[in-house]
Structure formats: C-alpha cells, structure tokens
C-alpha cells in the first residue's frame, strides 16, 4: 500500500545510552513524512511531521468517514506529533494539525462544508496516574 519508497535514514550512535535515528522522504497520502527517534539513558522521544497529506488517500480514515455518514472528504492535512517517555511509559503527547481546503458532503452528496482551514493543538502530560492537558482549535472550524 505504500508503493515504492526512496527513504533516507540517518543513525547517530554515540553510545548505548545515546542514539538518534532520523528519516525523511517517506511517501504517504500524496506527500512526504519525516521524523526522528531519540533514546538517551531511560528516556526517549519520537517525532513525525507531514505536510499537505491528501485526506482522501488515507485508507485508515475511510471506515471512520463512512461510519460518520460522510461519503466524500477531500482536503489536505499538515501535522507534527511528538511522544515523550521513559522506559515503556508515555509521559507526554503533543499534536499540531493544520487542515486546509477540507470539503465534505453529506450522505445525499450535498456539500456540507467547503474549504475548511485552521489549526488544532493537543498537548497532554501524565502526572502520576492522571493525564492533563489542553486542546486548542483556531479559525475555520
């Protein structure tokens, strides 16, 4: 499903306790994704970024869209996601999304939204057994 790739990988191995892996040019949904994984002692960080992914080309979204009764969804999404943790535990999740030119129709095919644009940010942190954070939505929603 991913087709041919020209993935670029880079490994910076300073010691067993300090390793960084970066990747770029991973083609997905009509765009490219880049990211990194960094491991230092017991802590780690994973990050991925994508620019202008075509929503209609993301097969994993198709069942969600269909179940919501939206037969047509078009547009693009830029994103930046970061997970930070220690050992096998995630301590923090940050997500920034930038939808642009999003259009969708209702079940009868009538245009329900046209050219939605904006940004959304989600940041949550683990404090003991609880998760706390915030969500921010801006313009066009």
Protein Blocks (a to p, Z undefined) as FASTA:
>chain_A
ZZpaddddddddfbfklccdddehiaeehiacddddddehjbccdddddehiafklmmkl
mmmmmmnopabccdddddddddddehjbcfbdcdddddehiacddfkopafbghiacddd
dddddehjaccdddddeehZZ
